[in-house]
């Protein structure tokens, strides 16, 4: 049932139609007073981090290679490179400092994580080269050719982790869906930055513009769902004043960027200063969404206690 709801949510947020109405979603918590919290929400959040990092590295690589906001781009690549290693290791072996108690024990998930680790190793090596030699064409081509496949692998991982660790004694189905929306929106911010960089630096492939257009639509629909809810799919509106305020800040900043993105989609030129402004603000959006994810996780824990 949970996978069906999340699948329908993804379809709805992308603006596509689906034939059948979703089953009624029961989002009432099944609370166990003595449930042990082993960091299930942090596992889900860590898998979502991997998905975001796959696009954050690629966005930073595009800007660094093209000498746009080079120092900021290099710092972002370093952060994403280290973050990917940290979260991947935590999912495999546990990390009490992060709040993940115990190593992964499901053979299927271990195999999936090890497959991602192997695939990531080539891309990570290219990231290291590019940080030292920003104009290394071979390194940037490795990142360009592998980032979407890495995204797909981590996206599948997120779905599996959500299915395995959504303990109803600790988090409701609605909690899982909300964490998924926030995590996917954070990833979209970097996908938007990556594709806008490609367009700005001369890539006129219509597929890139179409992908950017779709990403913008999903991003905006996701923010709207988080603020106002999507009852048919079990998505509640912002549950606290604090979360609502955070969402409004993300949305207000986003509205400052939409004219720039509209200009790019229209095939018109923007100057480098404007592209730098957009890039740094998309990274800022991602950081705010990261804080929002923590706020939702905190709320879900507080909600079970009270």
Residue pairs with C-beta under 8 A, 6 or more apart in sequence:
1 23
1 25
1 26
1 173
2 162
2 163
2 166
2 173
2 176
3 159
3 163
4 22
4 23
5 22
5 25
5 173
5 177
5 233
5 234
6 159
6 162
6 176
6 177
6 180
8 18
8 22
8 233
9 177
9 180
9 181
9 230
9 233
9 235
10 184
11 17
11 18
12 18
12 221
12 230
12 233
13 181
13 184
13 218
13 221
13 222
13 225
14 214
14 217
14 218
14 221
15 217
15 218
15 221
21 232
22 232
22 233
25 173
25 174
25 233
25 234
26 173
27 172
27 173
27 174
27 234
27 236
28 172
29 168
29 171
29 172
29 303
29 304
30 168
30 169
31 169
31 304
32 169
35 167
35 169
35 170
35 304
37 170
37 301
38 100
38 101
38 102
39 98
39 99
39 100
39 101
40 165
40 166
40 167
40 170
40 171
41 170
41 171
41 175
41 179
41 297
41 300
41 301
42 98
42 99
42 100
42 297
43 91
43 100
43 161
43 165
44 158
44 161
44 162
44 165
44 166
44 176
44 179
44 180
44 183
45 179
45 183
45 293
45 297
46 87
46 90
46 91
46 98
46 100
47 87
47 91
47 154
47 157
47 158
47 161
47 162
48 158
48 179
48 180
48 182
48 183
48 184
48 186
48 187
48 293
49 83
49 84
49 87
49 183
50 84
50 87
50 88
50 91
50 116
50 154
50 157
50 158
51 151
51 154
51 155
51 157
51 158
51 183
51 184
51 187
52 183
52 186
52 187
52 190
52 286
53 80
53 83
53 84
53 87
54 84
54 147
54 150
54 151
54 154
54 187
55 147
55 151
55 187
55 190
55 191
55 194
56 76
56 79
56 80
56 190
56 283
56 286
57 77
57 80
57 81
57 84
57 123
57 127
57 143
57 147
58 143
58 144
58 147
58 190
58 194
59 76
59 190
59 191
59 193
59 194
59 197
59 279
59 282
60 73
60 74
60 76
60 77
60 80
61 73
61 77
61 127
61 130
61 140
61 143
61 144
62 140
62 194
62 197
62 198
62 201
63 69
63 70
63 72
63 73
63 197
63 279
64 70
64 73
64 74
64 77
64 130
64 131
64 134
65 130
65 134
65 135
65 140
66 197
66 201
67 134
68 197
68 200
68 201
68 272
68 275
68 276
68 279
69 276
69 279
69 280
70 134
72 276
72 279
72 280
72 283
73 279
74 131
74 134
76 283
77 127
77 130
77 131
78 131
81 124
81 127
81 128
81 131
84 120
84 124
85 124
86 95
86 98
87 98
88 113
88 116
88 117
88 120
89 95
90 98
90 100
91 100
91 104
91 113
91 161
92 103
92 104
92 110
92 113
92 114
92 117
93 103
93 104
94 100
94 101
94 102
94 103
94 104
104 110
104 113
106 164
108 160
109 157
109 160
109 161
109 164
112 153
112 156
112 157
112 160
113 157
115 153
116 150
116 153
116 154
116 157
119 146
119 149
119 150
119 153
120 150
122 142
122 146
123 142
123 143
123 146
123 147
123 150
125 142
126 138
126 139
126 140
126 142
126 143
126 146
127 139
127 143
129 136
129 138
129 139
130 136
130 139
130 140
130 143
133 139
147 194
151 187
151 191
158 180
158 183
162 176
162 179
162 180
166 173
166 175
166 176
169 304
170 300
170 301
170 304
171 300
171 304
172 300
173 234
174 234
174 235
174 236
175 296
175 300
177 233
177 234
177 235
178 226
178 235
178 236
178 296
179 293
179 296
179 297
181 222
181 225
181 226
181 235
182 226
182 289
182 292
182 293
182 296
183 293
184 218
184 222
185 218
185 219
185 222
185 223
185 226
185 289
186 286
186 289
186 290
186 293
188 215
188 218
188 219
188 222
189 219
189 282
189 283
189 285
189 286
189 289
190 282
190 283
190 286
191 211
191 215
192 212
192 215
192 216
192 219
192 261
192 282
193 278
193 279
193 282
193 283
195 208
195 211
195 212
195 215
196 212
196 261
196 264
196 275
196 278
196 279
197 275
197 279
198 205
198 208
199 208
199 209
199 212
199 264
200 264
200 270
200 275
204 267
209 264
209 265
212 261
212 264
212 265
213 265
216 258
216 261
219 254
220 254
223 247
223 250
223 251
223 254
225 235
226 235
226 237
226 238
226 247
226 292
227 237
227 238
227 244
227 247
227 248
227 251
228 237
229 235
229 236
229 237
238 244
238 247
239 299
239 303
240 295
240 299
242 295
243 292
243 295
243 296
243 299
246 288
246 291
246 292
246 295
247 292
249 288
250 285
250 288
250 289
250 292
253 281
253 284
253 285
253 288
254 285
256 281
257 278
257 281
257 282
260 270
260 274
260 275
260 277
260 278
261 278
263 269
263 270
264 270
